[in-house]
Amino acid sequence: MKKIRLIALVGATASGKSAAALELARRFGGEIVSCDSMQVYRGMDIATAKPTLAERREIPHHLIDVAEPDAPYSVASYVSDAEIAVREIAGRGKLPIFCGGTGLYLDRFLCGGLPATTLSDEVLRAELLREAEEKGADFLHQELAKVDPASAAVIHKNNVRRVARALEIYRLTGTPKSVWDAQTKTAECRFDARVILLDRPREDLYRRIDLRVDQMLAAGLLEETEALDRRGVFEKNSTAAQAIGYKEILPYLHGECNLQTAVETLKTATRHYAKRQLTWFSAKSYAEALPADDVVPALSKILSEGETR
C-alpha cells in the first residue's frame, strides 16, 4: 500500500515552525497537525503559543484544544488522534503538515513503538511513586535494575518519575523500556515523511525566545496562569503543572518572588528547553536540518518537483 506523504516541521520553541507551516499550507493546500503536548489542552493558549483564531480559520489545524486541562492526555491518545487526522486530511487530497516541538509524540507516531493500549496506567504509576516515597528512591531504582538494567544504567535514581515510568512500562507490557526504545529506533517509518529540523544560530534563537516571552506577558500570560490556578488545573494534572510558562509564573502569583525574577526564570527555562529539543531531534536519523529562513523555499521546490513527476 502506498504510504501517505506528509511534512513535519520540528525544532526548538520560537524557531519559526508555525509561520513556516502556515506558508507551506497556503502554497500546497495543506492542513496543519499540531505536535505539541500542551496545545492539546483547552484554555492553555498563551503559554503554549497556539496559532491565533484567524490563522486557524484560514488553515485547518488539528489536535489543538482536544482535551480538558485538568485531565491527562497521553502519547497513546496523541498517536491515535493523529492517525485519524492524517488519514482524513489525505482523504481530502490535502497535505498533512506536522508542526511542533514535542519529539516523543512525533517519534511514536512515525515509528510506532509502545502499544497504544498498554502505554499508560495512572493507578500503577501512582502506586510506584508511593512506593518510592515510603521505601526510598534507591529501592525503586533497584527494582528497575532487576528487570531493565539498561534503563537503570541511564536513568538516575533521583529521577523518580522516570524510574517509575520505566517500571510501569515493564509491568504493563512484560518488555523492558530499553527494548521498546531500541525497536523504535530501528522501526521503518509508517509514512512517506519529510521531517525538517529548523536550525537557527543560537544567539538569534535566544533573542526570539526573549521576545516571545515578552509578547506572552503582554498578551495576558499572568491572567491566564491565575485563571488556570484558580480552577485547580495544576493540582489535578501534573503534566500541565510542568508546562513552561506556568510553573515559572506561579511563584510570582503565590507571592514567592517578584515579577522580574519570574520572567528571567521563564526566559532561562525556555532556553534550556530549546536546547533539549534540539538535542532530541538532532539525534533522529529521519530529521533533516535546514536553516530556518530557507525552509519554505527549499520545501516548496521539493514539493513542486514531486507534483510534476
Disulfide bonds with the S-S distance in Angstrom:
none
